[in-house]
Amino acid sequence: MFGRSRSWVGGGHGKAARSIHSLDHLKYMYHVLTKNTTVTDHNRNLLVETIRSITEILIWGDQNDSSVFDFFLEKNMFVFFLNILRQKSGRYVCVQLLQTLNILFENISHETSLYYLLSNNYVNSIIVHKFDFSDEEIMAYYISFLKTLSLKLNNHTVHFFYNEHTNDFALYTEAIKFFNHPESMVRIAVRTITLNVYKVDNQPMLHYIRDKTAVPYFSNLVWFIGSHVIELDNCVQTDEEHRNRGKLSDLVAEHLDHLHYLNDILIINCEFLNDVLTDHLLNRLFLPLYVYSLVNQDKGGERPKISLQVSLYLLSQVFLIIHYAPLVNSLAEVILNGDLSVFSSKVEQDIQKNSAKSSIRCFIKPTETLERSLEINKQKGRKKVQKRPNYKNVGEEDEEERGSEDNQDDLDKTKGTEASSKGIRTSSENEEIEMVIMERCKLSELSISTVTEQNTTDEEKSAAASGSEITNWNRPFLDMVYNALDCAEDDYYALFVLCLLYAMSHNKGIDPVKLERIQLPAQHAEERNSYNHVLAEGLIRIMNYAAQPDGKIRLATLELGCLLLKQLVFSKNGSIIKDVHLACLEGAREESVHLLRRFYKGEEIFLDMFEDEYRSMTIKPMNVEYLMMDASILLPPTGTPLTGIDFVKRLPCGDVERTRRAIRVFFMLRSLSLHLRDEPETQLPLTREEDLIKTDDVLDLNNSDLIACTVITKDGGQVQRFLAVDIYQMSLVEPDVARLGWGVVKFAGLLQDMQVTGVEDDSRALNIIIHKPASSPHSKPFPILQATFIFSDHIRCIIAKQRLAKGRIQARRMKMQRIAALLDLPVQPSTEIVMGFGHSSAATAQHLPFRFYDQSRRGTSDPTVQRSVFASVDKVPGFAVAQCINQHNPSPLSSPSPSSGSGSTGRCDSVTASSTSTPSAAQSPSDDASAPEQPQMTISGQTMLTDETLSAVSKSSKNAVKNSDIETANLSPSLIPAQQPTISLITDDNTDALSVESLTLVPPVDPHSIRTFSCILQSSLQSEVEVCKVKEVEEECSD
Amino acid sequence: MEAIWLYQFRLIVIGDSTVGKSCLIRRFTEGRFAQISDPTVGVDFFSRLVEIEPGKRIKLQIWDTAGQERFRSITRAYYRNSVGGLLLFDITNRRSFQNVHEWLEETKVHVQPYQIVFVLVGHKCDLDTQRQVTRHEAEKLAAAYGMKYIETSARDAINVEKAFTDLTRDIYELVKRGEISIQEGWEGVKSGFVPNVVHSSEEVVKSDRRCLC
C-alpha cells in the first residue's frame, strides 16, 4: 500500500507542474468530487488521487495564491472529504485521506490558511469519526494526524478545537483515550498531544482540562505507571540467572519514559494542573507503592508492594528526573522524616467525618475507565443542572466556596468512601462515582496540607535538636535506608541507597532544609561544621569492605560512596572530617595498597592495565543518571562477564579483572584520601600530558644524539626526519630554520606503546608502530604512527633499533618503579644497570647518548626554571657526572640545601656502586630487612636484585615488606607528594654492603631531605641508565 | 494485499535542521525529490519495504522527529524505540558536521545503556563545488565512532537507496546474529509475517539485545 502512496507530490504523470498547481486545476478537481460523491470500487483510486491533488494545490496555494483557499472554502470541499470518510469506504481510502490531511496540516505555513481550514468544525468531525482503530495503519495515521494538529495549537487556534460552550475538546479527549495503547508510538504521540495542549496558555481551556479531564486522566495514568512498576517488580523477583534482563530493561526504560513525561508536564508549570498531578503521583503512587514498600517487606497484606531494591531504584530515578519542588519536597520529607502514620493519619484526622476505615494513600485502580469518566463528564457538562464543576480539585475559586463545598462533601463522604472501600467496581450511577472522585480529591488535598504542617513542626524540632545528634524519633523509612547501606554480605541494596541519597542531594527542587535533617548537604551548601556521622561511618565501612581481597563491593558502589563522602564532609572552607573518620579512611586506603600489591607484577601488562584503568576512570567519571538507567543493577550482583554487564557494575571475574578492580579501588581511595587532606595529586597519572614533548615543540638538540632517517608512512608519504629518543618518548624532528642546532618536533609518541620490528629484506629499515592508548577498555588501540624507517646504513639502523628497544624497556621500567613507589614497594632497580654495567663508571660516563629532559622538568613547577633546566640538560654532550652536578646546582627547586650537589653526584656513584654488587651480596641486606627497627633495609636489598633473582627474592621479601608497612603505616608514604621512585637514601647509612664512597656522600638521614632529593636522584639514576646503554651500544657496534 | 515482511525496523533520521532530513526521507519513500515547497515539506513518518535478499523483505518505518524536540520525554521515546538511524550533515555546511558529535551525545543520553546503529550521511553531495567537509575527514570521524560513511544527494538521487539499504543490512546481520533481539515492549525491531518456514532457522535467540557495547 505504501507503494501506492508515493507520488502525491507533483502528480507524476509527466504533466507540467504549472498546470497542476493552479486554481483552475482545483476547480477541475472539485468537479471530479461532485461527480463521484459515492465511493465505489471503480472510482476509489480516482478519488484518492483527487484528494491528493487537492492537498497539493492547497499547499501550493498557501504560499502562492490565496484564491485557492477562497475557492476551497466557498465550495465547502471539506464536506466531500467527510462524506467519503463516512461512507465506510474502507481502509485504503481512510489511510490515504488521513495521510493527506496530515501532510496538508503539516505544510500549511500561513496562519490565515490554517484558520480557513479549521474554521468550520470539519476537522473536529474528522477527529471524532469512529475509525477502525484495530487497524494498525489507521491507528498510526490517525494519531499522527492528531499530533500534527496539536503542533498547530496556540492561543488563537485553540478556539477551533476547544469549544467553551459545549465543553468539547475532541482533539484532547480523543487523544488521551489512547494513553495506554499497546503500541508505544501511539502512546508517545498521545503524550506529545497532551504536552502541546498544556503548553497553550489559555485559561478557560486549561480550566476545562483540569475540571473535566485532569482527575480521570491522571488517576488512570498513575495507575498505568504503577501497573508497569508491579510488572517490573515481578520481573525482578521471578528472575533466575539474569534471564529476564531484556524484558526488565524495557520496563525500566518505560518507567523512565513515564517519569520524563511527568516531568515535562510539571516543567510547563501550569500551576493547577501540577497540583492535581502532584497529588495523584504522591498519594496514589510514590507514597503508597514506592515508599510504603521500603518498610513493609513482609509478603501478604492487602496493599500492593514491591521489593526493596526496586523501590529504592525507582525512587532514585524519581529524584534524578523530577525536580518539581512541591513534589520532591513532600516525597523527601516522608522518606527522611516520616513514619507509617502518613498512611493512616489521614484517616484519623477525618475520623469525625468518616468512620469507614479507608486508607487514603493507596495504590488502587481507578473505579472506571478513562473513556467512561470522560463520557460522564461530558454529559454532566451539557446538563446545566450541575451547579459547579464535578472535578473540583484545588484552588479554582476562592476560599469561601471551598468551605461550603466541604460541608457538602461531609454529607457525601459516607457514601463515597463506602464505594471506594469496596474497591474496584464500576457503578452505573454517575452520581456516586462523582462523589467518590470528589471524596478522594478532597482528602488528598487535606493530606497535602498535613504534609506541609508536618514540615514546619519538624523544622522546629530539628532546630531544637541542634543538628548533630541523631534523634530517636521513629523514622522507619530513613532507618530502612540506613540499614540497606550495610554491605557485610553484598552491596546489592547499598548501591541503590547511595544513588537515592545522591539523587536527593543533587535535586534542584529540594529544599536544603530537608536534607539538613539528615545532615546531608546539598551540592552547594553553606558553611557548617558537623556532618552525619551515621552516614559517614556507613560510607567508610563500604570503603573498608571494598579494600578487602574478597570484598563484595562493586566499583560503582565505591565510586558513588566516595562522591557522597566528599560531599558529606566538605564544607565551604574545606574538609571538616573528624580525625577518627579520617583515620578509618586511611586504614581503608592502606588496605587498598596492600590489596594492589598482591597483584603487582613485573609483567608488561600490569603497567598497561594500571594506566588504562586510570584513563578510563578519568575519562568516564560516574554518571549516576546513566547508572540508574541500567536495569541490570536491579538483579543481584553477579561476577560473570557473560551477562554483558559493565565491569564497574558487577564483581570481578578472574585474575585480570581482580587486578583491574584492585587498581581502581586503589585509585579511588587514594584520590579520596588526598582530597580530604587537601593535598594535590603529584604522582598520577604516570604520564602527564604537560610533561610530554608535543608536535611543534621546538627543542634544543645541540649535542643530542640524532639519527637521520627517511620515514615512509603507510599511505606512501615520505619525509626526511631525525630520530631522537627521550626517556618516555621517541620523536621525529626536523631542523629549525631559525636556530642552528634546534629542532621542531614533527611527531612524538610514547616509547612504551611502540613496536619495532626489522624489515626482512632490508637491513637498513625498521617497521615502527606506535599505538595510541585505547580510550576505553573495549575499543581497539589506534595506531598514531605506522611507518617504515630507512637509515643510511645498517649500523645506524641497529643503533636506532637498540635505542628504541632499550628506550621502551626503560620507559616501562621507570613507570613500574613509580608504581612500586606508589605502593610503598621496594624499588627494583633497572636491571639494565646491573646487567649492562660491567665496567668502571669512569669509562662509561664519557658517553651519554640520550637526552632526558623529562624527569628534571617534572620536579619543577615554575616554567622558567623548567626551561633552564631543560636547556642545560640538553646541552650536556656526554659527561654524565658533570651533568649531574651542573644540572642541579643552579636549579633552586631541586637543590634546597647546599649538600644537594654533592648528593646528586653521590647518587650517581652510589647507584653505580650498588649496582655493581653481585646478586649474592644483595641477599644479605634483605635478610636484615626483617629486623623491625630497620624496615627500609628491604629496599636497599631490592635495589641490588638482578633479573634472575628478582622473582625469587620478591617472594621472600613480601613478608618483610608487609612488616615494614605495618610499622610505617602512619607515615603513609605513598601520599607524600612529589616522591619519585627512589632508591632510599637512608639505607646507605645502615647497609654494610654498600661502598664506602657512597657512605661519605650521602646526606644525613632526614625524611625531608629524602623527599627533596628524590627528583635529583631520579635524574641521576637516568644518567646511569644512559651510561649503561651507551655501553651496550658500544659493545654491539664493536661486535 | 498485506505486504509480507520478515522484520520491521524503526529508524530515525537526525541531524541539524536544514541538512535535508525530510528530503532524504521523501526521496527514499517516494522516489521523488520534493521541489514543491520551500521550506521543505515536512513529513512525520513513512514506511517502505526493502528487499535485502531475494524474498527477504524488511519493512522500514522512518521517523522524523522534527517539531517535537521541545519535550525531552518525546525525543527520548523516539530514540529509544529505534534500532537504527541516519545521522545527517550537510557537506556544504561545516557547522552541521561539527554538530555530529552533539547529536551522538544526545542519542547516548537517551538510549543508555544501549546503542543505535548509525550510519553517517554526508548529504547534498550534488553541491560538490560548495563543499566544506572533505570526504576524508568525514570518513575519519565515522571510523572513530565505528559508523559507516556515505554521501548522498536527494536531488540527484545519489546513494539514497544505498544509505538505507546498507543500514538495513547491517541491522539485519546483527539481528541474525542475535546481537539485537526482538523484545516485547520495544518497537525498534518487530518480527513480521514469515511467509514460510524457510526462515525459522534464523529466528532470533532472545538474548541481550541491542547491547553492542
Interface residues (C-beta under 8 A of the other chain):
Chain A: M1 F2 G3 S5 R6 S7 W8 V9 G10 G12 A17 H21 E56 I59 W60 Q63 N102 I103 E106 N107 S109 A140 S144 K147 T148 L151 E183 S184 M185 R187 I188 R191 T192 L195 R245 G246 K247 S249 D250 L251 A253 E254 L256 D257 H260 Y261 N263 D264 Y626 M629 D630 S632 T643 G644 D646 H778
Chain B: M1 A3 R26 T29 E30 G31 R32 A34 Q35 I36 S37 P39 V41 G42 V43 D44 F45 F46 S47 R48 L49 G67 Q68 F71 R72 S73 I74 R76 A77 Y78 R80 N81 Q112 P113 Y114 S181 Q183 E184 G185 W186 E187 K206 S207 D208 R209 C211 C213
